[in-house]
């Protein structure tokens, strides 16, 4: 079951000799992937954000079960009957990400343990595209330790805390869960059914799948002119940040209601609740960049002025 996370990456990129390196202290990891495929690009020419979240999440899980050294010594946690699930995340997309031609290659994903609490730990993931030196996507994710059989929350073991506490940054980057707004405006809703591909190996719906439900809802609502200040051409807006938190798991086959609405104060901020039979399972918040503009692209090769032979 655990090898499936690595096999998923190998099947997705069959031409790649997958490379995941975990440092000897096991609190950092680095993975190299090829560029985004055309399937990862939407009809608007922008990368699908839920696919990007999926790629980064798959790398994180594959590193946890690396053959040589497991990231965060996760294999020893599993041997003691302890697992984890993805509680929440904050995913920031830098503006320069939209200024790079897609598909991009290669992709470099780095992972680092940055925070530790009683039952949770925080991982900072950075994704660099196209050989750039500056990370284009930075994601802070929180994982909660649970007992594998009972599913109850587990305290971080003393031996695990002792091993990694000294390796944390001087100022630990602990996770602070995003809070849903108190005021809820008029919502736009539709129903979805959780399919097998939307779940992880434990049968829980993944954050990437919830983000897809969120984005699909936004596109349908915008096409029906539901948002007063946003046109139906949402591809002209660039996503700045996505924040999300799990309240309770949903499983394969569940029928869910996805509801989105605009923030009453910031009209470039959209909120989403995903619920089952009236119980909220997931909450997400999406923020757009304030200035809408076409990204500055590099000129095509035939427009570049090359020095003539006489000028050399």
N, C-alpha and C positions, 0 to 999 in steps of 0.2 A: 504494500500500500504506500509506504513512504517513498519508494523508488519512483512511483508514478509521477511525482513532481518534477524530478529530473528528466524522466522519459518524456514528459509533456514538452519540455523545451527541445529535446532532441528531435522529436517528431515534427515540431513546428518549424524547426530549422535543420532539415536533414543534411544540408551541405556544410554545417558548422561542426568543427571539432570543439564542442562546448568547453569553455575554460572558466572555471570558478576557483578562485584562490582565497583561502581563509588563512589569516596570519596566525602565527604560533600561539598568540594569546587568545585567539578565537573570538575577539570582540570586534574585528573588522573583516570585511570580505569584499572581493572585487570580481565582477563578472563581465565578460566581453561577449557581445552579441552582434549579429549583422544588422543592417539598417532595417527600417520599417518596410514591410511589404505593401504592395498596392492594396491588399485587403485591409490594411490598417488605416487607409486614407478614406475619408468620407467623400461623397459626391461634391462637396464644397471645396475640396482640395486641402482641407485641414485634417490632421490626424485625429482619429477617434480617441477621446480622452479615456473612455472606459477600457480600450485596448492598451493604452499606455499604462494605466493602473494595473491591468492584468499582467503585463510584461514585468513590471517592477515587482509585483507581488509574487509571481512565479520564481523570479530570481531569488527573492528572499527565502522562499520555502525550499528551493533546491539547495541553497547554501546551508540551511539547517540540517540537511541530510547528506552533506558532502561525504564522499567515501573516505578521504584521508583525515581531515579535521572538520568536525561539524561546527558550524557557526554557533556561537554561544554555548558550546558543549551540549547541544540539544539532544544528542543521542543518549547521553547519560541521564538527562531528565526523563526521556521516554522509558529507559530501563527501570526507572523508579516509579513508573506509572503516572508521570506528570506530562501533560501536553499544554497547548496554548491555543487561543483563538484570537482573531483580529478584532479588537474592541473599537478603535476609532482611528481617524487619520486626518491630517491636514496636508493637502497637496497643492503646492504653489508652482505655477507655470510662469516663467520669466518671459518678458515681452520679446526678447530676442529669439525665443524659440519659434515664433511665427515668422521670423525674417529669414529662416533657413529653408532652402528648397527641399521638398520631400519627394520621394522617400529619402531618408538619411542613412548614412553608414559611416563608421560602425556605431554601435551603442555601447557605452560603458556605464555600468551600474555599480556604485559603491555603497556599502552598508556599514553602519557603525552603531554600536550600543552607546546611547547618550543619556539615558535616565533609568532610574530604578526606584520603585515604590514598594509597598508591602506585598501586593499581589500582581503588579504589572511592571513591565519594562518598556522603554521607548527606543525605537530604532529610527535613525535618520538615513534616508536613502537619497542618493543624488544620481541623476541620469544625465549623461553628457552625450550629445549627438553630433555626428559629422566631424569628429576629431577636434571639436572645440575644447578649449581649456576651461571654460566656464560652464558650470552645471546649468542646464536648461530647465530641468524639473527637480524640485526638492520636495521630498515627502517625509513627514514625521508620522510614524505609525505607532500605535500602542497595542501591545499584546497582553492578554490576561492569562495567567497560569490556571489550569483546571485539572482536576483528577480525571483521568481518562475513563474510568469505569462509571463513576457516579456523576461526572459533569459538574461537580461543585468546585467553587473557587478555592485555589490552593495558595498558601503563603509561599513566598520565595524561599527555598531551602537555604539554610545557613552556609552550607558548603558552596552553593552557587553564588550567594551574595559575597562571601569572602573572596572568591576567585575573581569576580568582575568589578567589585565596588572600587577597587584601587585604580581601575582602568577608565573610569568615567571622567568626563571633562571636569575642569575645576568648577565650572558652574553647570551642574546637571540640567539637562533639557527635559524635565519631566513633562508628562502629558497632562494637558488641561482640557477636559472634554468640552466641546462646544455646547452651548445652551440654546435650545429652541426659543424663538421669540414668544413673548406673552400674548401679543395681539396677532390674531390670524385673520387675514382678509379673505376675500372671495377666492375659492380654490378651483382649480381645474383638475379633474380626476379621470382616471381610466383604470381598467382591471388588467392584471397580468397573471400568468400561471408560471410558477418556478419550474423550469425544465432541468434536466440532468446536467446540462452543460453550464448552468448557472450556479452550481454548487461545488464545494470542495470535497475532499475525500471523506470528510465526516458527515456529508449531506447537508451542511449549512450553506445558505446563500452567501455568495462572496460580495465584498464591497464593490468590486468591478461590475457585478451584475446589477446591484442597486443603482450605481451611477448610470448604467445604461438605461434602466427604467426611468430615472430622473431626466436624462437628456432627451429620451424619446417623448416624454410627457411635455417638456418645454417646446420641442419642435412642433408637436401637434397643436399645442395651445397657441403658439406664435402664429402658426399658419391660419388659425381661426380668429386672429386679431384679439386674443384674450388679454394680452398685456398692452396697456394703453400707450406706454411710451416706447415700447420695443416694436420695431417693424417685424414683418414676417421674414425678413432677410437676416436671420440670426447669425449667418456665416460671416457677416460684417463685424460682429462683436468677438472679442478675444477673451477667453476665460482667464482670469487672474488667479483664482483660488477655489478649491473645492474642499469643504470640511464635512466630516461625517462621523456618526457614532451609532453603534449597535445598542439597542435596548433589550432585545430578545431575539433569538434566532428564528428564522423561517427555514422551512425544509423543502426538499424536492416534492413537487406536486401541490404545494400550497397555493391558494388563490389569494392574491394581494390587491389592495387598493392603493394606487399611487396618486398623491395629491400634491400639487405645487401652487405656490402663490408668491406674489411680490412682497418684498419687505415694505412695511408702511412708511419707513423713513428713507431708506436707500432704494431707489427704483432699479438700480443695476445689481441688486442682490435678490436672488430667488431662493425660496425654501421648499423643502420636499419632505413629506411624511409618507412612509410606507407602512401600512397596517394590515392586520388580518383579523377579521371579525371584531373590529373596533379597538383592537389592541395594537399600539404603535410598536413596530419592530425595528424601524430604522429611521434616522433623520439625517438629512443632508442640506448643505447650504452652498450655493454657487454664486461667485462674484465675478462680474465682468470688469474689464478695464474701462475707465471713464471715457477716454478719448477713443473714438471709433475711426480707424484709418486703415488704408491699405498698407501692408508692410513693405518696407523698402527691400527689393530683391536685387541680387547681383545681375548686371547686364549679361545677356547671352554672349557666348564666345565670339560669334561673328560680329558683334558690335564693339568688341574690345579693339583698341588701336595697338597693334604690335609694331615694334621697330622694323623698318625695312633693312634690307641687306646693306645698303649704303650707309645706314646710320650706325651699324655695329662697328 
